[in-house]
Amino acid sequence: MAQKRQEGQDKNEAGTARHRVLIFRLYPLQLGDKIFFQDGPRRGDWQVIEVGPRKLRLKCPVSFKELECDHLYTFVEERPNEPWPHGH
């Protein structure tokens, strides 16, 4: 019986699964950067007030609320025929 393939998955001659993979990169924010989130729970203006090895500290210039969050990533490219998982 033939196996059903998952959507977006192909196999090459070696049998390795290929998928549509979205590539993201850590964004190099710096102290003092002003950023704007267009949507989501953090929507609005923020200023970077601290950059640590794993976390950022942001401050809203309107409410003066401070927020600690993980570093931010940005979309770099879409690869339509990428082996996945990459196996780190």
N, C-alpha and C positions, 0 to 999 in steps of 0.2 A: 504494500500500500504506500502511495506517495505521501511524504510529509508535507504539511501545509507550511508555507513560508510566512514569516511575519512581514507585515507591511513595511516597505523601505529596506528590506534585507535581500541581498544577493550573495551568492557564494562564488569564489573564484575556483580555478582548477585544483588548488590545494585544499579546498573545503573550508577556507576561512570566511566567516560571515562578514559582509560589507554592509554598511549602513550610512544614512544621512547623519553626519555628525556636525554639531555646532561648536566652534572653537571660541573660547573666551580667554582673555588675558587680564591679569591684575592691573588695574589702572593706577599709575604713579601719582597719587594725590600728594600735595605738599602742604605744609603748615601755611594757613592764610588763604588757601584756595576757596573761592566762592562757588557753590554748586547749586543746581536746581533739579529736584526730582519731579518729573512731569506727572507721575501717578503713583499709586500705592500708598501704604500707611505713612511713609515719610514725606509725602507730597509737599513741595514748597522749597523755600530758600534755606540754605545752610552754609555755615562757614566751618572749614576744617580748623579746629583749635588744638588738636594733638594727633600725632601719627606714631603709633607704636608698632612693634614687630608683627602683631596679629590683629590689633584693633585700631579703630579711628574714633576720635571724639569730635562730634559736630555740635554747633550752636546755632539756634534759630535767631536771626537778627530782629525778628518781630516780637516773639514771645520770650526770648532769651532762654528757652528750654534747651538743655543739653542732652545729648544722646550718644551713647557708646555703641558702636556696631562693628561688625567684621569689615575687613577691607573690601572695596568695591571692585567688581570685574566689569569689563566691557566686551561686547561682541566684536570679534575680529573677522571671522569668515564662516561660510558654510561649505562643508566638503561633502559632496553627494555620494561618493563611493569610497568611504574610509573604513579600514578594518576597525572593529570595536568589539570588546574592550581592548584598550591599548596594552594593558598588563604592565603596570608601573613597577 
